[in-house]
Amino acid sequence: MDFIKNNKLLVVSLIGLVVLFLFSVDKGLEASSNAIDNFKTVGMVLPPIFVLIGLLDVWVPKETMIKFMGKGSGIKGGLIAILLGAVGAGPLIVAFPIAALLIKKGAKLSYVFLFLGAWTSVKLPIFMFELANFGSKFTLIHVSSNLLIYLIGAIIIEVSLKSNDLTEIQEKAERFA
Amino acid sequence: MLDGILYVIVGILLMVSFFKDKKKTKKALMKAWKSLLKNIKLMIGMMILMGIIFVIISPDLIGNLFGQDSGLFGIMVGLVLGAVSFMPSFIAFPLGANLIENGAGYPQVAGFISSLMGVGIISLGMEIQYFGKKASILRNVFAVLASIVFVVIIGGVM
């Protein structure tokens, strides 16, 4: 029972896969091969992401993180958050463990959410592709409108969280980072 | 190719770290491994779920739903499909470019791409494990908002 409780997502996805197989073997096989493709894609970005997490954890003490991305870091902290998000690779779920580490090290929460916002709107490699295929107007509107809303959102999220929400987030961050 | 930049940056950092302090570097790699183990179970669950979703919401289906003159309906479809589907951006962006070539409108594709990248209904369960219910739901609400604003501006100027 504990296994199910601790691995809800894994259990739900495996049940989903079994149901799909019962519904249609072809569809089940298709989903399995998609899942393997996903492993390959995400597997490619996981090694550098987690090595980066390890290096950050060992080389950047809490005081330094607070100085650069903490409460008093000002615009500098926001810019670092955007830059970190922009050089990231992989889907948003890969950014979650990095965000957990930032929270654990004392980064301001609104900057952590700004980092997630940048991760979903200004990825450098994608940015190049977007420029080439959708044009500069489309790309600039995409990046600037998204970043602006994510910035406002990050501030509102931080303000609206109460102290018990903050404790919960801190505890969760300790668990994953 | 897309991950190349990250490999180069992390590779350089790792080398610098190694020359500065071997012990610390070893510690960092141990930490990286432990951290990977802590997160991998959630990731594996997500990958399987993504595989299932991709069968149901395939690029073909998306192409069919974004026909010419799909208008406001197309925009809504784009936003919703983006929110519930899950595909790597290096598939999504070429798909979007292809859709536009085949007559889909810019606002429809904009809504789909932005919502796909930022809104994660399927991954919400995973997100909550990291940031709690309130912050995760709020983040997704703002991602929806960001997508709508993007669509409205694109609709106005393109």
Interface residues (C-beta under 8 A of the other chain):
Chain A: N7 K8 L9 L10 V11 V12 S13 L14 G16 L17 L20 K27 E30 A31 S32 S33 N34 A35 I36 D37 N38 F39 T41 V42 M44 V45 L46 P48 I49 F50 V51 L52 I53 G54 L55 D57 V58 W59 V87 G88 A89 G90 P91 L92 I93 V94 F96 P97 A99 A100 L101 L109 F113 L116 G117 T120 S121 K123 L124 P125 I126 F129 E130 N133 F134 K137 F138 I141 H142 S145 N146 L148 I149 Y150 I152 G153 A154 I156 I157 S160 L161 D165 E168 I169 K172 A173 R175 F176 A177
Chain B: M1 L2 D3 G4 I5 L6 Y7 I9 V10 G11 L13 L14 S17 K24 T25 K27 A28 L29 M30 K31 A32 W33 S35 L36 K38 N39 K41 L42 M43 I44 G45 M46 M47 I48 L49 M50 G51 I52 F54 V55 F86 P88 S89 F90 F93 P94 G96 A97 I100 Y106 A110 I113 S114 M117 G118 G120 S123 G125 M126 E127 Q129 Y130 F131 G132 K134 A135 L138 R139 V141 F142 A143 L145 A146 S147 V149 F150 I153 I154 V157 M158
